[in-house]
Amino acid sequence: MPAQTKKNDAIEDSSAPLIEHLAELRSRIIKSILAFLVGMMISFSVWNPIFNFLTQPLCDALLARGQECNLILIQLQEGFFVAVRIAMLGGFVLAFPVIATQMWRFVAPGLYRSEKGAFLPFLVASPGMFFLGAAFAFYIVTPLAFTFFLGFQQPGVLTGELPADLAAGENPLARVGIAFQGSVNEYLSLTTRFIVAFGLCFQLPVLLTLMGKAGLVSAVGLRAGRKWAVVGILTLAAFVTPPDVITQIILFVAVYGLYEISIWLVARVERKRNEELRAEGILDEDEEI
């Protein structure tokens, strides 16, 4: 290997004793926790606007049906714990840049410079893909899901107002009123489950591309495993989405599209690696790895 390559790949001078590494880790964890607490306090002070934003898909679906957008508290303390959950979620989002920076600054000194250059883009792409998946879930999937679920309501009528055929007793339960009275806590749980599930599913290209760069997967293997990917994605869709076909199909189409994009990205990584090896004289022109 040329001297310049060795110089570029040299590990940074970080041969600190174990105790110093543990002390540094403690320091970075404390900084991350403090950032989370600060973000949590900020989010707690504005939890009402955040909750109003999260309920917008439900309110739009209810208003389209001429209904008021109301949620109820089942337990006396439920409102407080909903505010705490929103504060924790908002605190993590606000503190994520600090947490990611602290993690990177702890891990980076132990990496080769070439490894740092390869790993850093994935560290940047990961939160971007998560927020893209979260936005996809919030603006596309949840409105469709809520519209589907609210379709099972039916208006009720007084006994004296029943039509003649119903009043005669042919089908007395057909006009019993079914109205949505959602719990604040249950709605928040469902919405955050949607957001987190889609955000994690959108990590697929980042994960597979990173594995391809490490040589753990190949584009040929991913193409051969398409049928297994279909089964796995359908199973995932059945677990992370409500039991309606529409949202399951949406998740399947989105994740399978990301799988195909991952195949293209892994193939691109392999071509670039082969070109570099040919330039160094390690591979012949007709060889590939």
MARSEZA-402466 format. One line per field, with one value per residue: residue number from 1; y, z, x of N, C-alpha, C in turn; residue in three letters. Coordinates in steps of 0.001 Angstrom, whole numbers. Each point is the difference from the previous one (the first is absolute). Layout:
# residues N
seq	NUM, ...
n_yy	Y, ...
n_zz	Z, ...
n_xx	X, ...
ca_yy	Y, ...
ca_zz	Z, ...
ca_xx	X, ...
c_yy	Y, ...
c_zz	Z, ...
c_xx	X, ...
type	ALA, ...
***
This chain:
# residues 289
seq	1, 2, 3, 4, 5, 6, 7, 8, 9, 10, 11, 12, 13, 14, 15, 16, 17, 18, 19, 20, 21, 22, 23, 24, 25, 26, 27, 28, 29, 30, 31, 32, 33, 34, 35, 36, 37, 38, 39, 40, 41, 42, 43, 44, 45, 46, 47, 48, 49, 50, 51, 52, 53, 54, 55, 56, 57, 58, 59, 60, 61, 62, 63, 64, 65, 66, 67, 68, 69, 70, 71, 72, 73, 74, 75, 76, 77, 78, 79, 80, 81, 82, 83, 84, 85, 86, 87, 88, 89, 90, 91, 92, 93, 94, 95, 96, 97, 98, 99, 100, 101, 102, 103, 104, 105, 106, 107, 108, 109, 110, 111, 112, 113, 114, 115, 116, 117, 118, 119, 120, 121, 122, 123, 124, 125, 126, 127, 128, 129, 130, 131, 132, 133, 134, 135, 136, 137, 138, 139, 140, 141, 142, 143, 144, 145, 146, 147, 148, 149, 150, 151, 152, 153, 154, 155, 156, 157, 158, 159, 160, 161, 162, 163, 164, 165, 166, 167, 168, 169, 170, 171, 172, 173, 174, 175, 176, 177, 178, 179, 180, 181, 182, 183, 184, 185, 186, 187, 188, 189, 190, 191, 192, 193, 194, 195, 196, 197, 198, 199, 200, 201, 202, 203, 204, 205, 206, 207, 208, 209, 210, 211, 212, 213, 214, 215, 216, 217, 218, 219, 220, 221, 222, 223, 224, 225, 226, 227, 228, 229, 230, 231, 232, 233, 234, 235, 236, 237, 238, 239, 240, 241, 242, 243, 244, 245, 246, 247, 248, 249, 250, 251, 252, 253, 254, 255, 256, 257, 258, 259, 260, 261, 262, 263, 264, 265, 266, 267, 268, 269, 270, 271, 272, 273, 274, 275, 276, 277, 278, 279, 280, 281, 282, 283, 284, 285, 286, 287, 288, 289
n_yy	-1195, 1002, 799, 653, -1221, -456, 1127, -142, -1279, 834, -803, 846, 865, -1157, -268, 515, -3, -1168, 401, 504, -1157, -662, 803, -174, -1325, 30, 748, -815, -1037, 623, 369, -1254, -459, 877, -312, -1278, 245, 731, -897, -855, 839, 236, -1307, -186, 1073, -747, -849, 1030, 954, -722, -124, 1301, 104, -821, 764, 727, -1153, -238, 1221, -103, -1248, 479, 1090, -874, -592, 1259, -608, 223, 674, -1050, 19, -1142, 353, -1201, 401, 309, -882, -433, 1159, -154, -1290, 438, 1019, -906, -847, 1027, 368, -1286, -132, 1168, -403, -1225, 519, 866, -1043, -518, 1250, 362, -887, 249, 1289, -200, -757, 899, 969, -909, -313, 1221, 312, -987, 849, -767, 835, -1044, -650, 1045, 107, -1329, 118, 1147, -265, -1235, 570, 714, -1055, -638, 1119, 310, -1274, 98, 1254, -496, -1106, 786, 838, -1066, -465, 1170, 303, -1270, -740, 834, 973, -867, -297, 1271, 349, -1032, 259, 1289, -718, -545, 1320, 174, 849, 386, -598, 843, -739, 1155, 200, -1239, -378, -132, -345, 1018, 873, -694, 259, 357, 1208, -156, -762, 99, 699, -922, 1123, 162, 605, 695, -574, 533, -873, 1000, -856, -608, 1191, 519, -1110, 65, 1308, -58, -1027, 677, 1102, -656, -728, 1028, 746, -1085, -196, 1315, -690, -731, 1040, 731, -889, -252, 1295, 238, -956, 568, 1148, -668, -284, 385, 866, -569, 729, -947, -27, 1333, -63, -937, 906, 406, -1297, -191, 1006, -491, -1249, 390, 732, -997, -818, 812, 129, -1322, 142, 867, -504, 816, -802, 902, -393, 1149, 151, -1267, 278, 1116, -627, -1014, 828, 741, -1025, -612, 1201, 151, -1213, 357, 1112, -807, -801, 1070, 414, -1235, -115, 1209, -393, -1128, 712, 882, -1015, -604, 1187, 186, -1248, 247, 1198, -764, -609, 7, 601, -1034, 398, -1323, 334, -654, 733
n_zz	0, -856, 150, -1127, -513, 427, -504, -1110, 83, 392, 1034, 370, 493, 420, 312, 346, 1258, 445, 1120, -824, -680, 1142, 399, -1174, 69, 1270, -373, -1035, 836, 919, -975, -435, 1250, 219, -1198, 331, 1206, -575, -979, 1017, 705, -1084, -287, 1298, -184, -1084, 966, 348, -461, 656, 1056, -108, -183, 1018, 484, -795, -255, 1308, 329, -969, 445, 1249, -279, -761, 1182, 212, 536, 1282, 97, 665, 991, 656, 1275, -100, 315, 1278, 166, -870, 210, 1281, -20, -627, 842, 960, -584, -213, 1255, 316, -793, 385, 1254, -386, -642, 997, 810, -1038, -511, 1229, 119, -1267, 298, 1179, -610, -961, 876, 552, -1087, -518, 1180, 153, -948, -1053, -556, -715, 1160, 538, -1097, 195, 1309, -116, -1322, 473, 830, -1085, -834, 1069, 678, -1148, -135, 1280, -144, -1077, 665, 999, -900, -619, 1203, 381, -1177, -121, 874, 996, -918, -798, 990, 391, -1278, -130, 1130, -327, -1078, 1138, 28, 787, -566, 1201, 222, 365, 992, 348, -328, 487, -1124, -815, -927, 519, 17, -1101, 187, -1309, 320, 1254, -263, -1133, 856, 732, 672, -908, 1044, -615, 1065, -660, 542, 741, 1012, -327, -236, 1071, 645, -595, 181, 1217, 120, -638, 677, 1153, -284, -574, 1061, 758, -632, 78, 1037, -704, -827, 1107, 599, -1083, -242, 1292, 8, -1100, 609, 1013, -1130, 814, -924, -1035, -1110, -361, 1238, -48, -1246, 388, 965, -1211, -288, 629, -733, -1025, 339, 175, -1115, -612, 564, -344, -1185, 151, 458, -861, -796, 68, 411, -842, -1123, 83, 1326, 17, -984, 632, 1187, -547, -689, 1119, 837, -831, -194, 1321, -11, -1012, 669, 1041, -832, -507, 1250, 361, -1143, 301, 1260, -498, -905, 947, 817, -999, -286, 1295, 108, -1117, 522, 1077, -1059, 929, -801, -808, -1276, -150, 1093, 828, 1056
n_xx	847, -290, 1074, -472, -301, 1198, 469, -756, 426, 926, -95, -924, 858, -479, 1230, -1154, 330, -389, 601, 926, -45, -39, 987, 590, -237, 357, 1035, 138, -162, 747, 829, -98, 113, 958, 492, -192, 502, 947, 194, 11, 729, 731, 18, 271, 748, 157, -341, -770, 828, 917, -817, -263, 1308, 227, -968, 779, 664, -123, 376, 905, 252, -20, 704, 661, -256, 362, 1076, -198, 1113, -430, 872, -56, -51, 526, 1220, -77, 1005, -917, -598, 355, -326, -1073, -80, 230, -860, -804, 225, -126, -1061, -534, 268, -380, -1044, -229, 163, -660, 58, -306, -999, -381, 151, -572, -911, -93, 18, -805, -714, -47, 556, -866, -411, 276, 851, 377, 22, 606, 742, 81, 214, 642, 35, 247, 863, 298, 82, 441, 300, 642, 392, 381, 398, 612, 351, 403, 515, 508, 309, 479, 549, 369, 690, 303, -20, 644, 852, 70, 72, 838, 631, -22, 247, 405, -54, -1056, -827, -335, -1148, -931, -510, -530, 1271, -66, 541, -1049, 930, 769, -990, -237, 1286, 50, 502, -365, 1062, -647, -758, 581, 124, 944, 535, 929, 513, 995, 838, 375, 121, -1130, -518, 594, -375, -1187, -53, 521, -842, -926, 270, 149, -1086, -597, 341, -238, -1153, -1, 458, -870, -125, -83, -802, -723, -1, -169, -910, -473, 184, -556, -657, -985, -409, -606, 153, 865, 465, -33, 478, 850, 69, -394, -182, 1173, 484, -685, 344, 1255, -112, -647, 887, 990, -577, -151, 1243, 537, -946, -1048, -973, 500, -558, -645, 90, -405, -840, -362, 25, -668, -777, -109, -125, -837, -541, 65, -541, -789, -249, -144, -653, -594, -224, -342, -678, -433, -193, -513, -655, -289, -287, -630, -514, -169, -473, -676, -332, -161, -536, -954, -905, -223, 49, 128, 663, -806, -320
ca_yy	1195, 1197, 711, 980, -711, -314, 1231, 367, -987, -103, 281, 1178, -292, -38, -1173, 341, -1161, -364, 898, 1269, -238, -76, 1355, 736, -515, 561, 1415, 162, -431, 1073, 1088, -422, 11, 1403, 525, -589, 632, 1364, -132, -473, 1136, 897, -637, -33, 1335, 229, -1294, 180, 153, -1244, -956, 472, -362, -1448, -377, 607, -977, -448, 1109, 175, -1091, 223, 1170, -383, -688, 896, -285, 783, -706, -83, -1211, -23, -538, -1148, 61, 1371, 385, -330, 1206, 309, -959, 302, 1129, -496, -779, 938, 686, -929, -126, 1247, 158, -838, 604, 1201, -351, -983, 469, -40, -1408, -564, 591, -593, -1366, 50, 462, -1078, -1126, 406, -164, -1393, -427, 492, 1178, -463, -514, 1157, 589, -881, -165, 1276, 241, -812, 609, 1157, -450, -762, 820, 540, -1019, -202, 1081, -194, -1025, 552, 906, -841, -587, 1018, 760, -852, -1246, 198, 472, -1108, -948, 574, 41, -1372, -403, 796, -445, -980, 678, 154, 873, -624, 709, -311, -1107, 506, 435, -1141, -291, -972, -1369, -233, 58, -1266, -981, -822, 176, 1127, 453, 570, 1438, 359, 921, -338, 1263, -45, 748, -516, 351, 793, -853, -1005, 656, 319, -1252, -448, 908, -148, -1312, 201, 828, -727, -1179, 410, 564, -1100, -709, 803, -181, -1166, 289, 339, -1220, -925, 598, -104, -1408, -245, 606, -869, -1297, -985, -351, 350, 288, -1283, -681, 706, -301, -1386, -104, 847, -667, -4, 1377, 240, -653, 721, 1316, -215, -342, 1238, 873, -527, 235, 1404, 817, -525, -1082, 364, -330, 1194, 398, -1071, 96, 1198, -310, -972, 669, 910, -724, -779, 972, 274, -1189, 75, 1080, -527, -844, 910, 650, -1002, -237, 1175, -115, -1075, 492, 959, -743, -728, 978, 377, -1133, -80, 1103, -365, -1178, -1212, -765, 151, 757, -829, -608, 736, -624
ca_zz	0, -44, 1268, 149, 441, 1411, 772, 30, 760, 1362, 1075, 769, 1248, 1085, 803, 1403, 838, 79, 935, -688, -944, 781, 462, -1159, -282, 1011, -296, -1184, 383, 815, -905, -762, 902, 263, -1202, -32, 1029, -452, -1057, 598, 680, -1043, -606, 980, 82, -1197, -369, -622, -1462, -600, -46, -1026, -1292, -175, -193, -1204, -922, 541, -71, -1400, -348, 696, -564, -1307, 261, 732, 1435, 772, 312, 1449, 615, 1404, 991, 688, 1386, 446, -218, -1368, -689, 412, -572, -1429, -127, 244, -1159, -1079, 358, -214, -1448, -489, 549, -757, -1330, 138, 484, -860, -537, 1045, 304, -1120, 10, 1097, -404, -1058, 554, 804, -853, -1129, 168, -164, -1386, -1028, -677, -1106, 590, 413, -1202, -514, 955, 298, -797, 492, 1244, -373, -746, 842, 519, -1116, -453, 1048, -67, -1236, 298, 940, -757, -856, 852, 582, -992, -1005, 512, 1076, -471, -615, 1042, 831, -813, -68, 1294, 314, -847, 700, 819, -586, 846, 717, -54, 1086, -317, -695, -1343, -820, -1148, 286, -41, 1190, 1172, 67, 654, -938, 227, 942, 331, -1171, 124, 1261, -310, 244, -117, 443, 1194, 161, 1156, -326, 100, -1059, -1277, -52, -186, -1375, -909, 146, -534, -1438, -351, 291, -862, -1351, 73, 50, -1291, -993, 212, -766, -942, 737, 599, -1019, -668, 923, 2, -1277, 53, 850, -638, 634, -992, -1381, -841, -542, 1060, 256, -1106, 155, 1173, -139, 456, 1461, 421, -109, 1149, 1211, 37, 271, 1420, 741, -174, 804, 1423, 385, -431, 429, -867, -1196, -1175, -654, 588, -207, -1382, -89, 614, -838, -1199, 380, 459, -1107, -843, 650, -194, -1360, 22, 712, -944, -883, 770, 283, -1267, -236, 921, -497, -1189, 430, 663, -1029, -733, 836, 43, -1297, -82, 826, -579, 748, -850, -1443, -575, -140, 1292, 922, 1317
ca_xx	-847, 827, 161, -1061, -1192, 182, -133, -1410, -751, 531, -956, 368, 707, -995, 337, -213, -327, -1413, -694, -260, -1088, -1229, -311, -515, -1344, -906, -187, -844, -1353, -577, -357, -1174, -1157, -333, -652, -1343, -819, -306, -993, -1251, -630, -509, -1173, -1090, -598, -833, -561, -1315, 132, 510, -1105, -931, 585, -102, -1401, -536, -622, -1282, -959, -392, -912, -1263, -672, -536, -1257, -883, 73, 962, 1248, 120, 524, -388, 928, -598, 453, 241, 1391, 400, 459, 1373, 936, 72, 908, 1356, 421, 290, 1246, 1108, 182, 581, 1340, 931, 184, 830, 1338, 659, 1285, 1024, 284, 756, 1342, 770, 321, 1011, 1280, 570, 373, 845, 1455, 416, -183, 916, -544, -839, -1233, -782, -579, -1050, -1075, -650, -1218, -1103, -446, -816, -1179, -930, -1106, -772, -935, -1003, -981, -758, -999, -976, -864, -838, -1038, -880, -756, -634, -567, -972, -1320, -730, -393, -1051, -1219, -509, -552, -1188, -1105, -814, -1004, -1332, -827, -1101, -1276, -919, -912, -1173, 351, 381, -876, -1055, 501, 809, -871, -725, 849, 751, 1438, 11, 1346, 654, 209, 636, 1080, 1408, 727, 1392, 382, 1348, 815, 1192, 1178, -46, 284, 1423, 722, -170, 694, 1450, 367, 87, 1155, 1232, 88, 389, 1349, 962, -24, 716, 1434, 440, 1105, 1218, 537, 496, 1154, 1129, 398, 659, 1328, 819, 131, -874, -1020, 359, -1154, -471, -729, -1254, -921, -456, -856, -1189, -1216, 17, -243, -1437, -637, 375, -634, -1424, -124, 242, -1160, -1098, 262, 192, -1121, -1303, -473, -742, 802, 529, 1279, 969, 480, 844, 1288, 699, 507, 1075, 1188, 559, 696, 1285, 838, 549, 990, 1171, 748, 741, 1065, 1037, 703, 846, 1130, 874, 709, 1018, 1070, 752, 808, 1137, 929, 666, 956, 1156, 630, -335, -903, 130, -1093, -1197, -314, -872, -188
c_yy	1245, 724, 999, -642, -354, 1233, 403, -938, -117, 347, 1205, -409, 55, -1218, 305, -1257, -214, 957, 1324, -154, -66, 1374, 849, -451, 556, 1463, 209, -455, 1087, 1168, -341, 42, 1437, 634, -531, 672, 1420, -37, -437, 1150, 981, -572, -34, 1359, 297, -1306, 125, 231, -1259, -1020, 412, -337, -1494, -453, 549, -1016, -488, 1093, 224, -1081, 183, 1177, -304, -736, 867, -239, 914, -856, 36, -1338, 82, -560, -1120, 29, 1432, 473, -190, 1218, 339, -948, 136, 1164, -433, -793, 890, 729, -903, -175, 1251, 230, -829, 593, 1212, -345, -922, 522, -43, -1439, -632, 541, -617, -1441, -12, 401, -1057, -1131, 383, -186, -1436, -515, 488, 1188, -383, -547, 1140, 644, -838, -47, 1287, 262, -808, 556, 1212, -445, -670, 867, 608, -984, -271, 1076, -84, -1057, 500, 942, -774, -606, 1051, 647, -875, -1175, 262, 603, -1103, -984, 547, 96, -1380, -385, 778, -394, -1030, 645, -59, 845, -778, 834, -386, -1096, 482, 426, -1156, -146, -1137, -1418, -323, 3, -1286, -1110, -865, 75, 1153, 514, 734, 1481, 390, 872, -537, 1270, -154, 891, -497, 478, 774, -887, -1029, 623, 316, -1257, -480, 867, -154, -1366, 61, 701, -761, -1188, 382, 619, -1076, -769, 761, -17, -1122, 324, 321, -1256, -924, 569, -64, -1445, -369, 582, -823, -1390, -1077, -443, 434, 275, -1277, -745, 667, -248, -1410, -160, 830, -681, -62, 1404, 324, -597, 766, 1343, -129, -357, 1234, 924, -464, 320, 1483, 895, -582, -1041, 479, -94, 1235, 377, -1083, 31, 1199, -277, -980, 673, 892, -763, -831, 919, 363, -1188, 18, 1117, -467, -887, 869, 661, -976, -303, 1162, -27, -1048, 444, 958, -710, -762, 940, 420, -1126, -185, 1096, -287, -1241, -1297, -913, 209, 700, -819, -661, 913, -730, 447
c_zz	0, 1329, 231, 495, 1471, 863, 121, 868, 1437, 1007, 779, 1338, 1160, 886, 1488, 788, 70, 896, -671, -1015, 732, 510, -1147, -351, 990, -293, -1167, 286, 821, -873, -804, 865, 305, -1202, -112, 1022, -388, -1101, 528, 704, -1013, -605, 961, 82, -1187, -423, -660, -1509, -690, -126, -1049, -1399, -270, -239, -1291, -990, 490, -110, -1429, -415, 667, -592, -1375, 128, 780, 1494, 669, 315, 1510, 399, 1491, 856, 765, 1488, 360, -346, -1439, -747, 341, -665, -1524, -244, 201, -1205, -1177, 275, -229, -1490, -587, 510, -753, -1379, 91, 387, -942, -627, 1031, 311, -1105, -40, 1085, -323, -1033, 560, 896, -876, -1026, 235, -175, -1410, -870, -695, -1184, 517, 462, -1196, -575, 925, 212, -873, 484, 1301, -280, -670, 887, 599, -1107, -508, 1055, -81, -1288, 208, 949, -708, -912, 805, 442, -1047, -1010, 643, 1052, -480, -646, 1047, 840, -766, -85, 1314, 343, -855, 656, 999, -701, 944, 683, -118, 1220, -421, -774, -1427, -905, -1187, 331, 35, 1219, 1256, 174, 592, -942, 274, 968, 324, -1147, 160, 1379, -316, 367, -260, 567, 1223, 402, 1267, -460, -22, -1123, -1358, -129, -229, -1437, -970, 96, -503, -1518, -367, 208, -936, -1400, -5, 18, -1317, -1067, 234, -874, -1007, 706, 547, -1054, -741, 884, 73, -1310, -42, 857, -589, 590, -914, -1367, -785, -588, 1045, 302, -1120, 131, 1168, -74, 558, 1525, 550, -46, 1204, 1292, 117, 269, 1470, 874, -77, 846, 1480, 361, -454, 542, -1001, -1119, -1197, -567, 557, -161, -1409, -150, 582, -856, -1219, 337, 365, -1132, -1007, 572, -147, -1389, -104, 687, -909, -927, 735, 303, -1265, -323, 899, -491, -1230, 383, 677, -1014, -816, 803, 62, -1331, -144, 821, -525, 715, -830, -1459, -532, -82, 1316, 797, 1324, 559
c_xx	882, 19, -1115, -1283, 79, -194, -1469, -812, 473, -1072, 492, 590, -988, 242, -114, -305, -1501, -767, -326, -1129, -1341, -424, -548, -1411, -1010, -298, -952, -1429, -684, -433, -1251, -1254, -427, -703, -1428, -915, -382, -1064, -1353, -728, -579, -1278, -1177, -694, -911, -676, -1365, 92, 519, -1115, -1034, 515, -154, -1438, -595, -585, -1365, -1050, -482, -1001, -1361, -770, -574, -1320, -985, -14, 1023, 1230, 210, 602, -288, 1129, -703, 337, 365, 1403, 456, 547, 1439, 998, 89, 951, 1451, 509, 339, 1304, 1211, 291, 636, 1406, 1029, 263, 917, 1433, 750, 1297, 1125, 393, 838, 1423, 868, 393, 1123, 1362, 638, 541, 1060, 1495, 479, -150, 1143, -649, -872, -1323, -904, -682, -1127, -1206, -797, -1227, -1201, -554, -885, -1294, -1033, -1112, -847, -1031, -1077, -1078, -817, -1083, -1068, -972, -943, -1150, -1012, -898, -746, -736, -1079, -1325, -830, -498, -1150, -1321, -633, -681, -1262, -1197, -891, -966, -1354, -843, -1105, -1257, -824, -969, -1220, 273, 379, -946, -957, 533, 838, -862, -786, 842, 803, 1504, 213, 1390, 680, 290, 498, 1209, 1372, 803, 1405, 181, 1388, 676, 1233, 1237, 45, 311, 1483, 834, -84, 794, 1509, 461, 127, 1307, 1297, 167, 450, 1387, 1063, 32, 774, 1511, 567, 1108, 1315, 656, 600, 1210, 1234, 499, 689, 1397, 947, 172, -893, -1136, 493, -1266, -578, -823, -1325, -1005, -552, -966, -1261, -1251, -66, -235, -1490, -731, 301, -679, -1493, -239, 192, -1212, -1173, 173, -45, -1134, -1292, -506, -921, 942, 687, 1369, 1061, 570, 930, 1380, 794, 624, 1188, 1273, 603, 697, 1366, 952, 638, 1034, 1276, 840, 845, 1161, 1140, 792, 940, 1232, 988, 775, 1117, 1167, 844, 888, 1225, 1035, 718, 1042, 1253, 712, -301, -901, 352, -1241, -1294, -408, -938, -56, -1341
type	MET, PRO, ALA, GLN, THR, LYS, LYS, ASN, ASP, ALA, ILE, GLU, ASP, SER, SER, ALA, PRO, LEU, ILE, GLU, HIS, LEU, ALA, GLU, LEU, ARG, SER, ARG, ILE, ILE, LYS, SER, ILE, LEU, ALA, PHE, LEU, VAL, GLY, MET, MET, ILE, SER, PHE, SER, VAL, TRP, ASN, PRO, ILE, PHE, ASN, PHE, LEU, THR, GLN, PRO, LEU, CYS, ASP, ALA, LEU, LEU, ALA, ARG, GLY, GLN, GLU, CYS, ASN, LEU, ILE, LEU, ILE, GLN, LEU, GLN, GLU, GLY, PHE, PHE, VAL, ALA, VAL, ARG, ILE, ALA, MET, LEU, GLY, GLY, PHE, VAL, LEU, ALA, PHE, PRO, VAL, ILE, ALA, THR, GLN, MET, TRP, ARG, PHE, VAL, ALA, PRO, GLY, LEU, TYR, ARG, SER, GLU, LYS, GLY, ALA, PHE, LEU, PRO, PHE, LEU, VAL, ALA, SER, PRO, GLY, MET, PHE, PHE, LEU, GLY, ALA, ALA, PHE, ALA, PHE, TYR, ILE, VAL, THR, PRO, LEU, ALA, PHE, THR, PHE, PHE, LEU, GLY, PHE, GLN, GLN, PRO, GLY, VAL, LEU, THR, GLY, GLU, LEU, PRO, ALA, ASP, LEU, ALA, ALA, GLY, GLU, ASN, PRO, LEU, ALA, ARG, VAL, GLY, ILE, ALA, PHE, GLN, GLY, SER, VAL, ASN, GLU, TYR, LEU, SER, LEU, THR, THR, ARG, PHE, ILE, VAL, ALA, PHE, GLY, LEU, CYS, PHE, GLN, LEU, PRO, VAL, LEU, LEU, THR, LEU, MET, GLY, LYS, ALA, GLY, LEU, VAL, SER, ALA, VAL, GLY, LEU, ARG, ALA, GLY, ARG, LYS, TRP, ALA, VAL, VAL, GLY, ILE, LEU, THR, LEU, ALA, ALA, PHE, VAL, THR, PRO, PRO, ASP, VAL, ILE, THR, GLN, ILE, ILE, LEU, PHE, VAL, ALA, VAL, TYR, GLY, LEU, TYR, GLU, ILE, SER, ILE, TRP, LEU, VAL, ALA, ARG, VAL, GLU, ARG, LYS, ARG, ASN, GLU, GLU, LEU, ARG, ALA, GLU, GLY, ILE, LEU, ASP, GLU, ASP, GLU, GLU, ILE
***
